Amino acid sequence: MADRPVPVAEKRLMEVKLGELGTWLGRRDYSPNGIVSMFRRAHTRYYNKYIGVKKGGIGGIAMLLAGYVVISYVWSYDHLKHDRWRKHH
Amino acid sequence: MTMTLFDQFLSPTLFKMPLIAIALVSPWLLHHVVTTRFSSERLLSVKKVSVSALTKHIFQPLGPLGHKWALMFVSLFMFLITLNVLGLLPYTFTPTTQLSLTFSLALPLWLATVLIGFRLDPTRALAHMLPQGTPPLLIPVLIIIETISVMIRPLALAVRLMANLTAGHLLIHLISTGVFLLTSMMPMTAILALALLGLLTLLEIAVAVIQAYVFVLLLSLYLLENV
């Protein structure tokens, strides 16, 4: 099956071959607008898959909140490690 | 390194980037706006219903001039309520515990209401300084008191929000430390754990703090523009 040749930078991540990964990463749009649109696309895809369904349960939001808690923990680890019971700090 | 109870309110940084930046962006992530659908799914319907009920409830007493503020107030409300409720999750940071945030929200909005009142009808705006029917002897004192009470409104708004949340978080830390230390003595733990649970529920009246915030803000606008 011969697909039309698509430029590397525009392929989705799952369709990029391993050898092309460096090129793919290098050609993505890293300007502020590009980064914002990256987040927006990711959020829209996540929303449409998990939250924006007709009978969406608590799972979609719960995953987001769990991720938020994990990120907060990682971010404040330096600050938190003093809270443990340690013999020598 | 001395650990004080107030260290939880410092914004921790990772690679020089403070956590408050992520915490401030989080309401954005959780309130997705979908404009391409006619009939929305469960979560969005609940949000639509509650937001429209809130808007109607708040803006009904205001006149047409006050309706211009609807977007501002409702988005402010959603922002604050999301920030506060997310701060109740473990390890998260609540930006509204910082006076810098609450005061920077309170002062410009209050000042805007005052300036609008003076622009539209300065006589009536000044007339608010003296309630009707005061005995003549009390007039000078009352004018001073009313002026002070108006001037102190932004500080009161800011500190009310900040102090409520800070106190709640501090209490949770204190009580949970107590529970943790008393695990060796079982009955105390059970009672204290119950108290902690009750306190967390009480803290979800942080949500009511938002209600208080917008209501007071609104009441100022109401008084200055329409009464």
HADDOCK unambig.tbl for C-alpha pairs under 7 A between the chains (distance, minus, plus):
assign (segid A and resid 52 and name CA) (segid B and resid 41 and name CA) 6.00 0.50 0.50
assign (segid A and resid 53 and name CA) (segid B and resid 41 and name CA) 6.01 0.50 0.50
assign (segid A and resid 54 and name CA) (segid B and resid 41 and name CA) 4.83 0.50 0.50
assign (segid A and resid 54 and name CA) (segid B and resid 42 and name CA) 6.37 0.50 0.50
assign (segid A and resid 55 and name CA) (segid B and resid 42 and name CA) 6.50 0.50 0.50
assign (segid A and resid 56 and name CA) (segid B and resid 42 and name CA) 6.55 0.50 0.50
assign (segid A and resid 69 and name CA) (segid B and resid 90 and name CA) 6.56 0.50 0.50
assign (segid A and resid 69 and name CA) (segid B and resid 91 and name CA) 6.24 0.50 0.50
assign (segid A and resid 69 and name CA) (segid B and resid 92 and name CA) 6.16 0.50 0.50
assign (segid A and resid 72 and name CA) (segid B and resid 91 and name CA) 5.82 0.50 0.50
assign (segid A and resid 72 and name CA) (segid B and resid 92 and name CA) 5.43 0.50 0.50
assign (segid A and resid 73 and name CA) (segid B and resid 91 and name CA) 5.51 0.50 0.50
assign (segid A and resid 75 and name CA) (segid B and resid 13 and name CA) 6.70 0.50 0.50
assign (segid A and resid 75 and name CA) (segid B and resid 14 and name CA) 5.63 0.50 0.50
assign (segid A and resid 75 and name CA) (segid B and resid 19 and name CA) 6.60 0.50 0.50
assign (segid A and resid 76 and name CA) (segid B and resid 12 and name CA) 5.36 0.50 0.50
assign (segid A and resid 76 and name CA) (segid B and resid 13 and name CA) 6.87 0.50 0.50
assign (segid A and resid 79 and name CA) (segid B and resid 12 and name CA) 6.43 0.50 0.50
